[in-house]
Structure formats: structure tokens, C-alpha cells
């Protein structure tokens, strides 16, 4: 959480409309910060084309007590553009190194990698998404995780307005002591900034921030 807050304070104000997606417009750069009780992460990526992005990914897994530094590649597999809605399907993968804080592996480095899919659909009133991923961190950890989200906008804002969404986010980690976590949250975005905040049914705080420039 501290890493997230320090990074958030250091971010400036730049560029056009922001969406929490793993691929930006051609030539666009995106900063994504996430913290949800399970992990803190930072993802900075650049999109050389409208269907690909490449960037740096840092993750600090709190309970499992290991960190990951990786190069992440995102690929837009399919986009469905309708008159008043849009759907997307992405492949996301990363390769790098991990370091454990567990006593048996303390100060050891090992290979790390992950691969997963994500999909989303939205119009101006409703939003839904699903994502799944397998994470491998050397001898430290290996696990599957998935998440889903539903959202509704209480009002329809115009260009340049503050947009508000009420969302329900569900995380599922089958190997975790508490495998299912449900988090009601509020999403706010205006211009280049998107912020999400909520509290899970287990009392964990969720705080996400996205800047696109």
C-alpha cells in the first residue's frame, strides 16, 4: 500500500480520456496502480500499435511474501464495436524474476512468469468484465486466480464530466485460505484520471488508480 500511495503522489496531470484497459491508443502510455489486500502492483506500458502494448510490471504479493519484476506484453485478440457498446478480448503475459521474503527462500531470486486472458463489455450504462491468470514464481509460488466485475452508472455524463460507476468486484483464488472475496467499489473518472476505491467483505481496502497519457 505504501508503494501505491507514494507513486500516486508523484503522478502529474496529462493527456486524453482514460479507460482501465491493457492496451491504449497507438503511441499512448498508461500507468496502472493497484492495491487490494492480496497484492500491490505497478504496471507502466506503452502501446506501439492499437492492438499491442509492452511494459514493466511490479507485483508485491503480501500473504505469499514474494515480489515479481517482469516485462508484460498485452495483445488485443478481438474487439467488437457496436453503435452504443464495445467488447474486448485480451491475452496478457509476463516474464521476469521473483524474490521471496519467506525464511526458507530469503534473499533468493528465481524466474517468474504469468499468462492470462481478460474480457470486457460496456455501454454508457452497464459494465462487465472477467479475467483469469496463472502465476509462476520459481519455487516460491504457483497458483491460478480469476476475477469478475459488474457495474452500473447512476447517471450518463457528457464529455469532460466526472463519470461515476458503482461496481461489484469478485476475486477467486482456489488455493487461498479465503478463496472468495467480494468487494463493492466506486469508480470515478474524469479526463486522464481514473480512481477506484472500496472495502471487501473481509475488510481489505481496494484502491486503484489509472493515468493514460
ABEGO torsion letter per residue (X at the ends): XAAAAAAAAABBBBEBBBBBBABBBBGBBBBBBBBAGABBBBBBBBBABAABBBBBBBBBBAAAGBBBBBBBBBBBABBBBBAABBBBBBBBBBBBBBBBABAAABGBBBBBBBBBBBBBBBBAABBBBBBBBBBBBEAABBBBBBBBBBBBBABBBBBGBBBBBBBBBBBBBAABABABBBBBBBBBBBEABBBBBBBBAAGBBBBBBBBBX
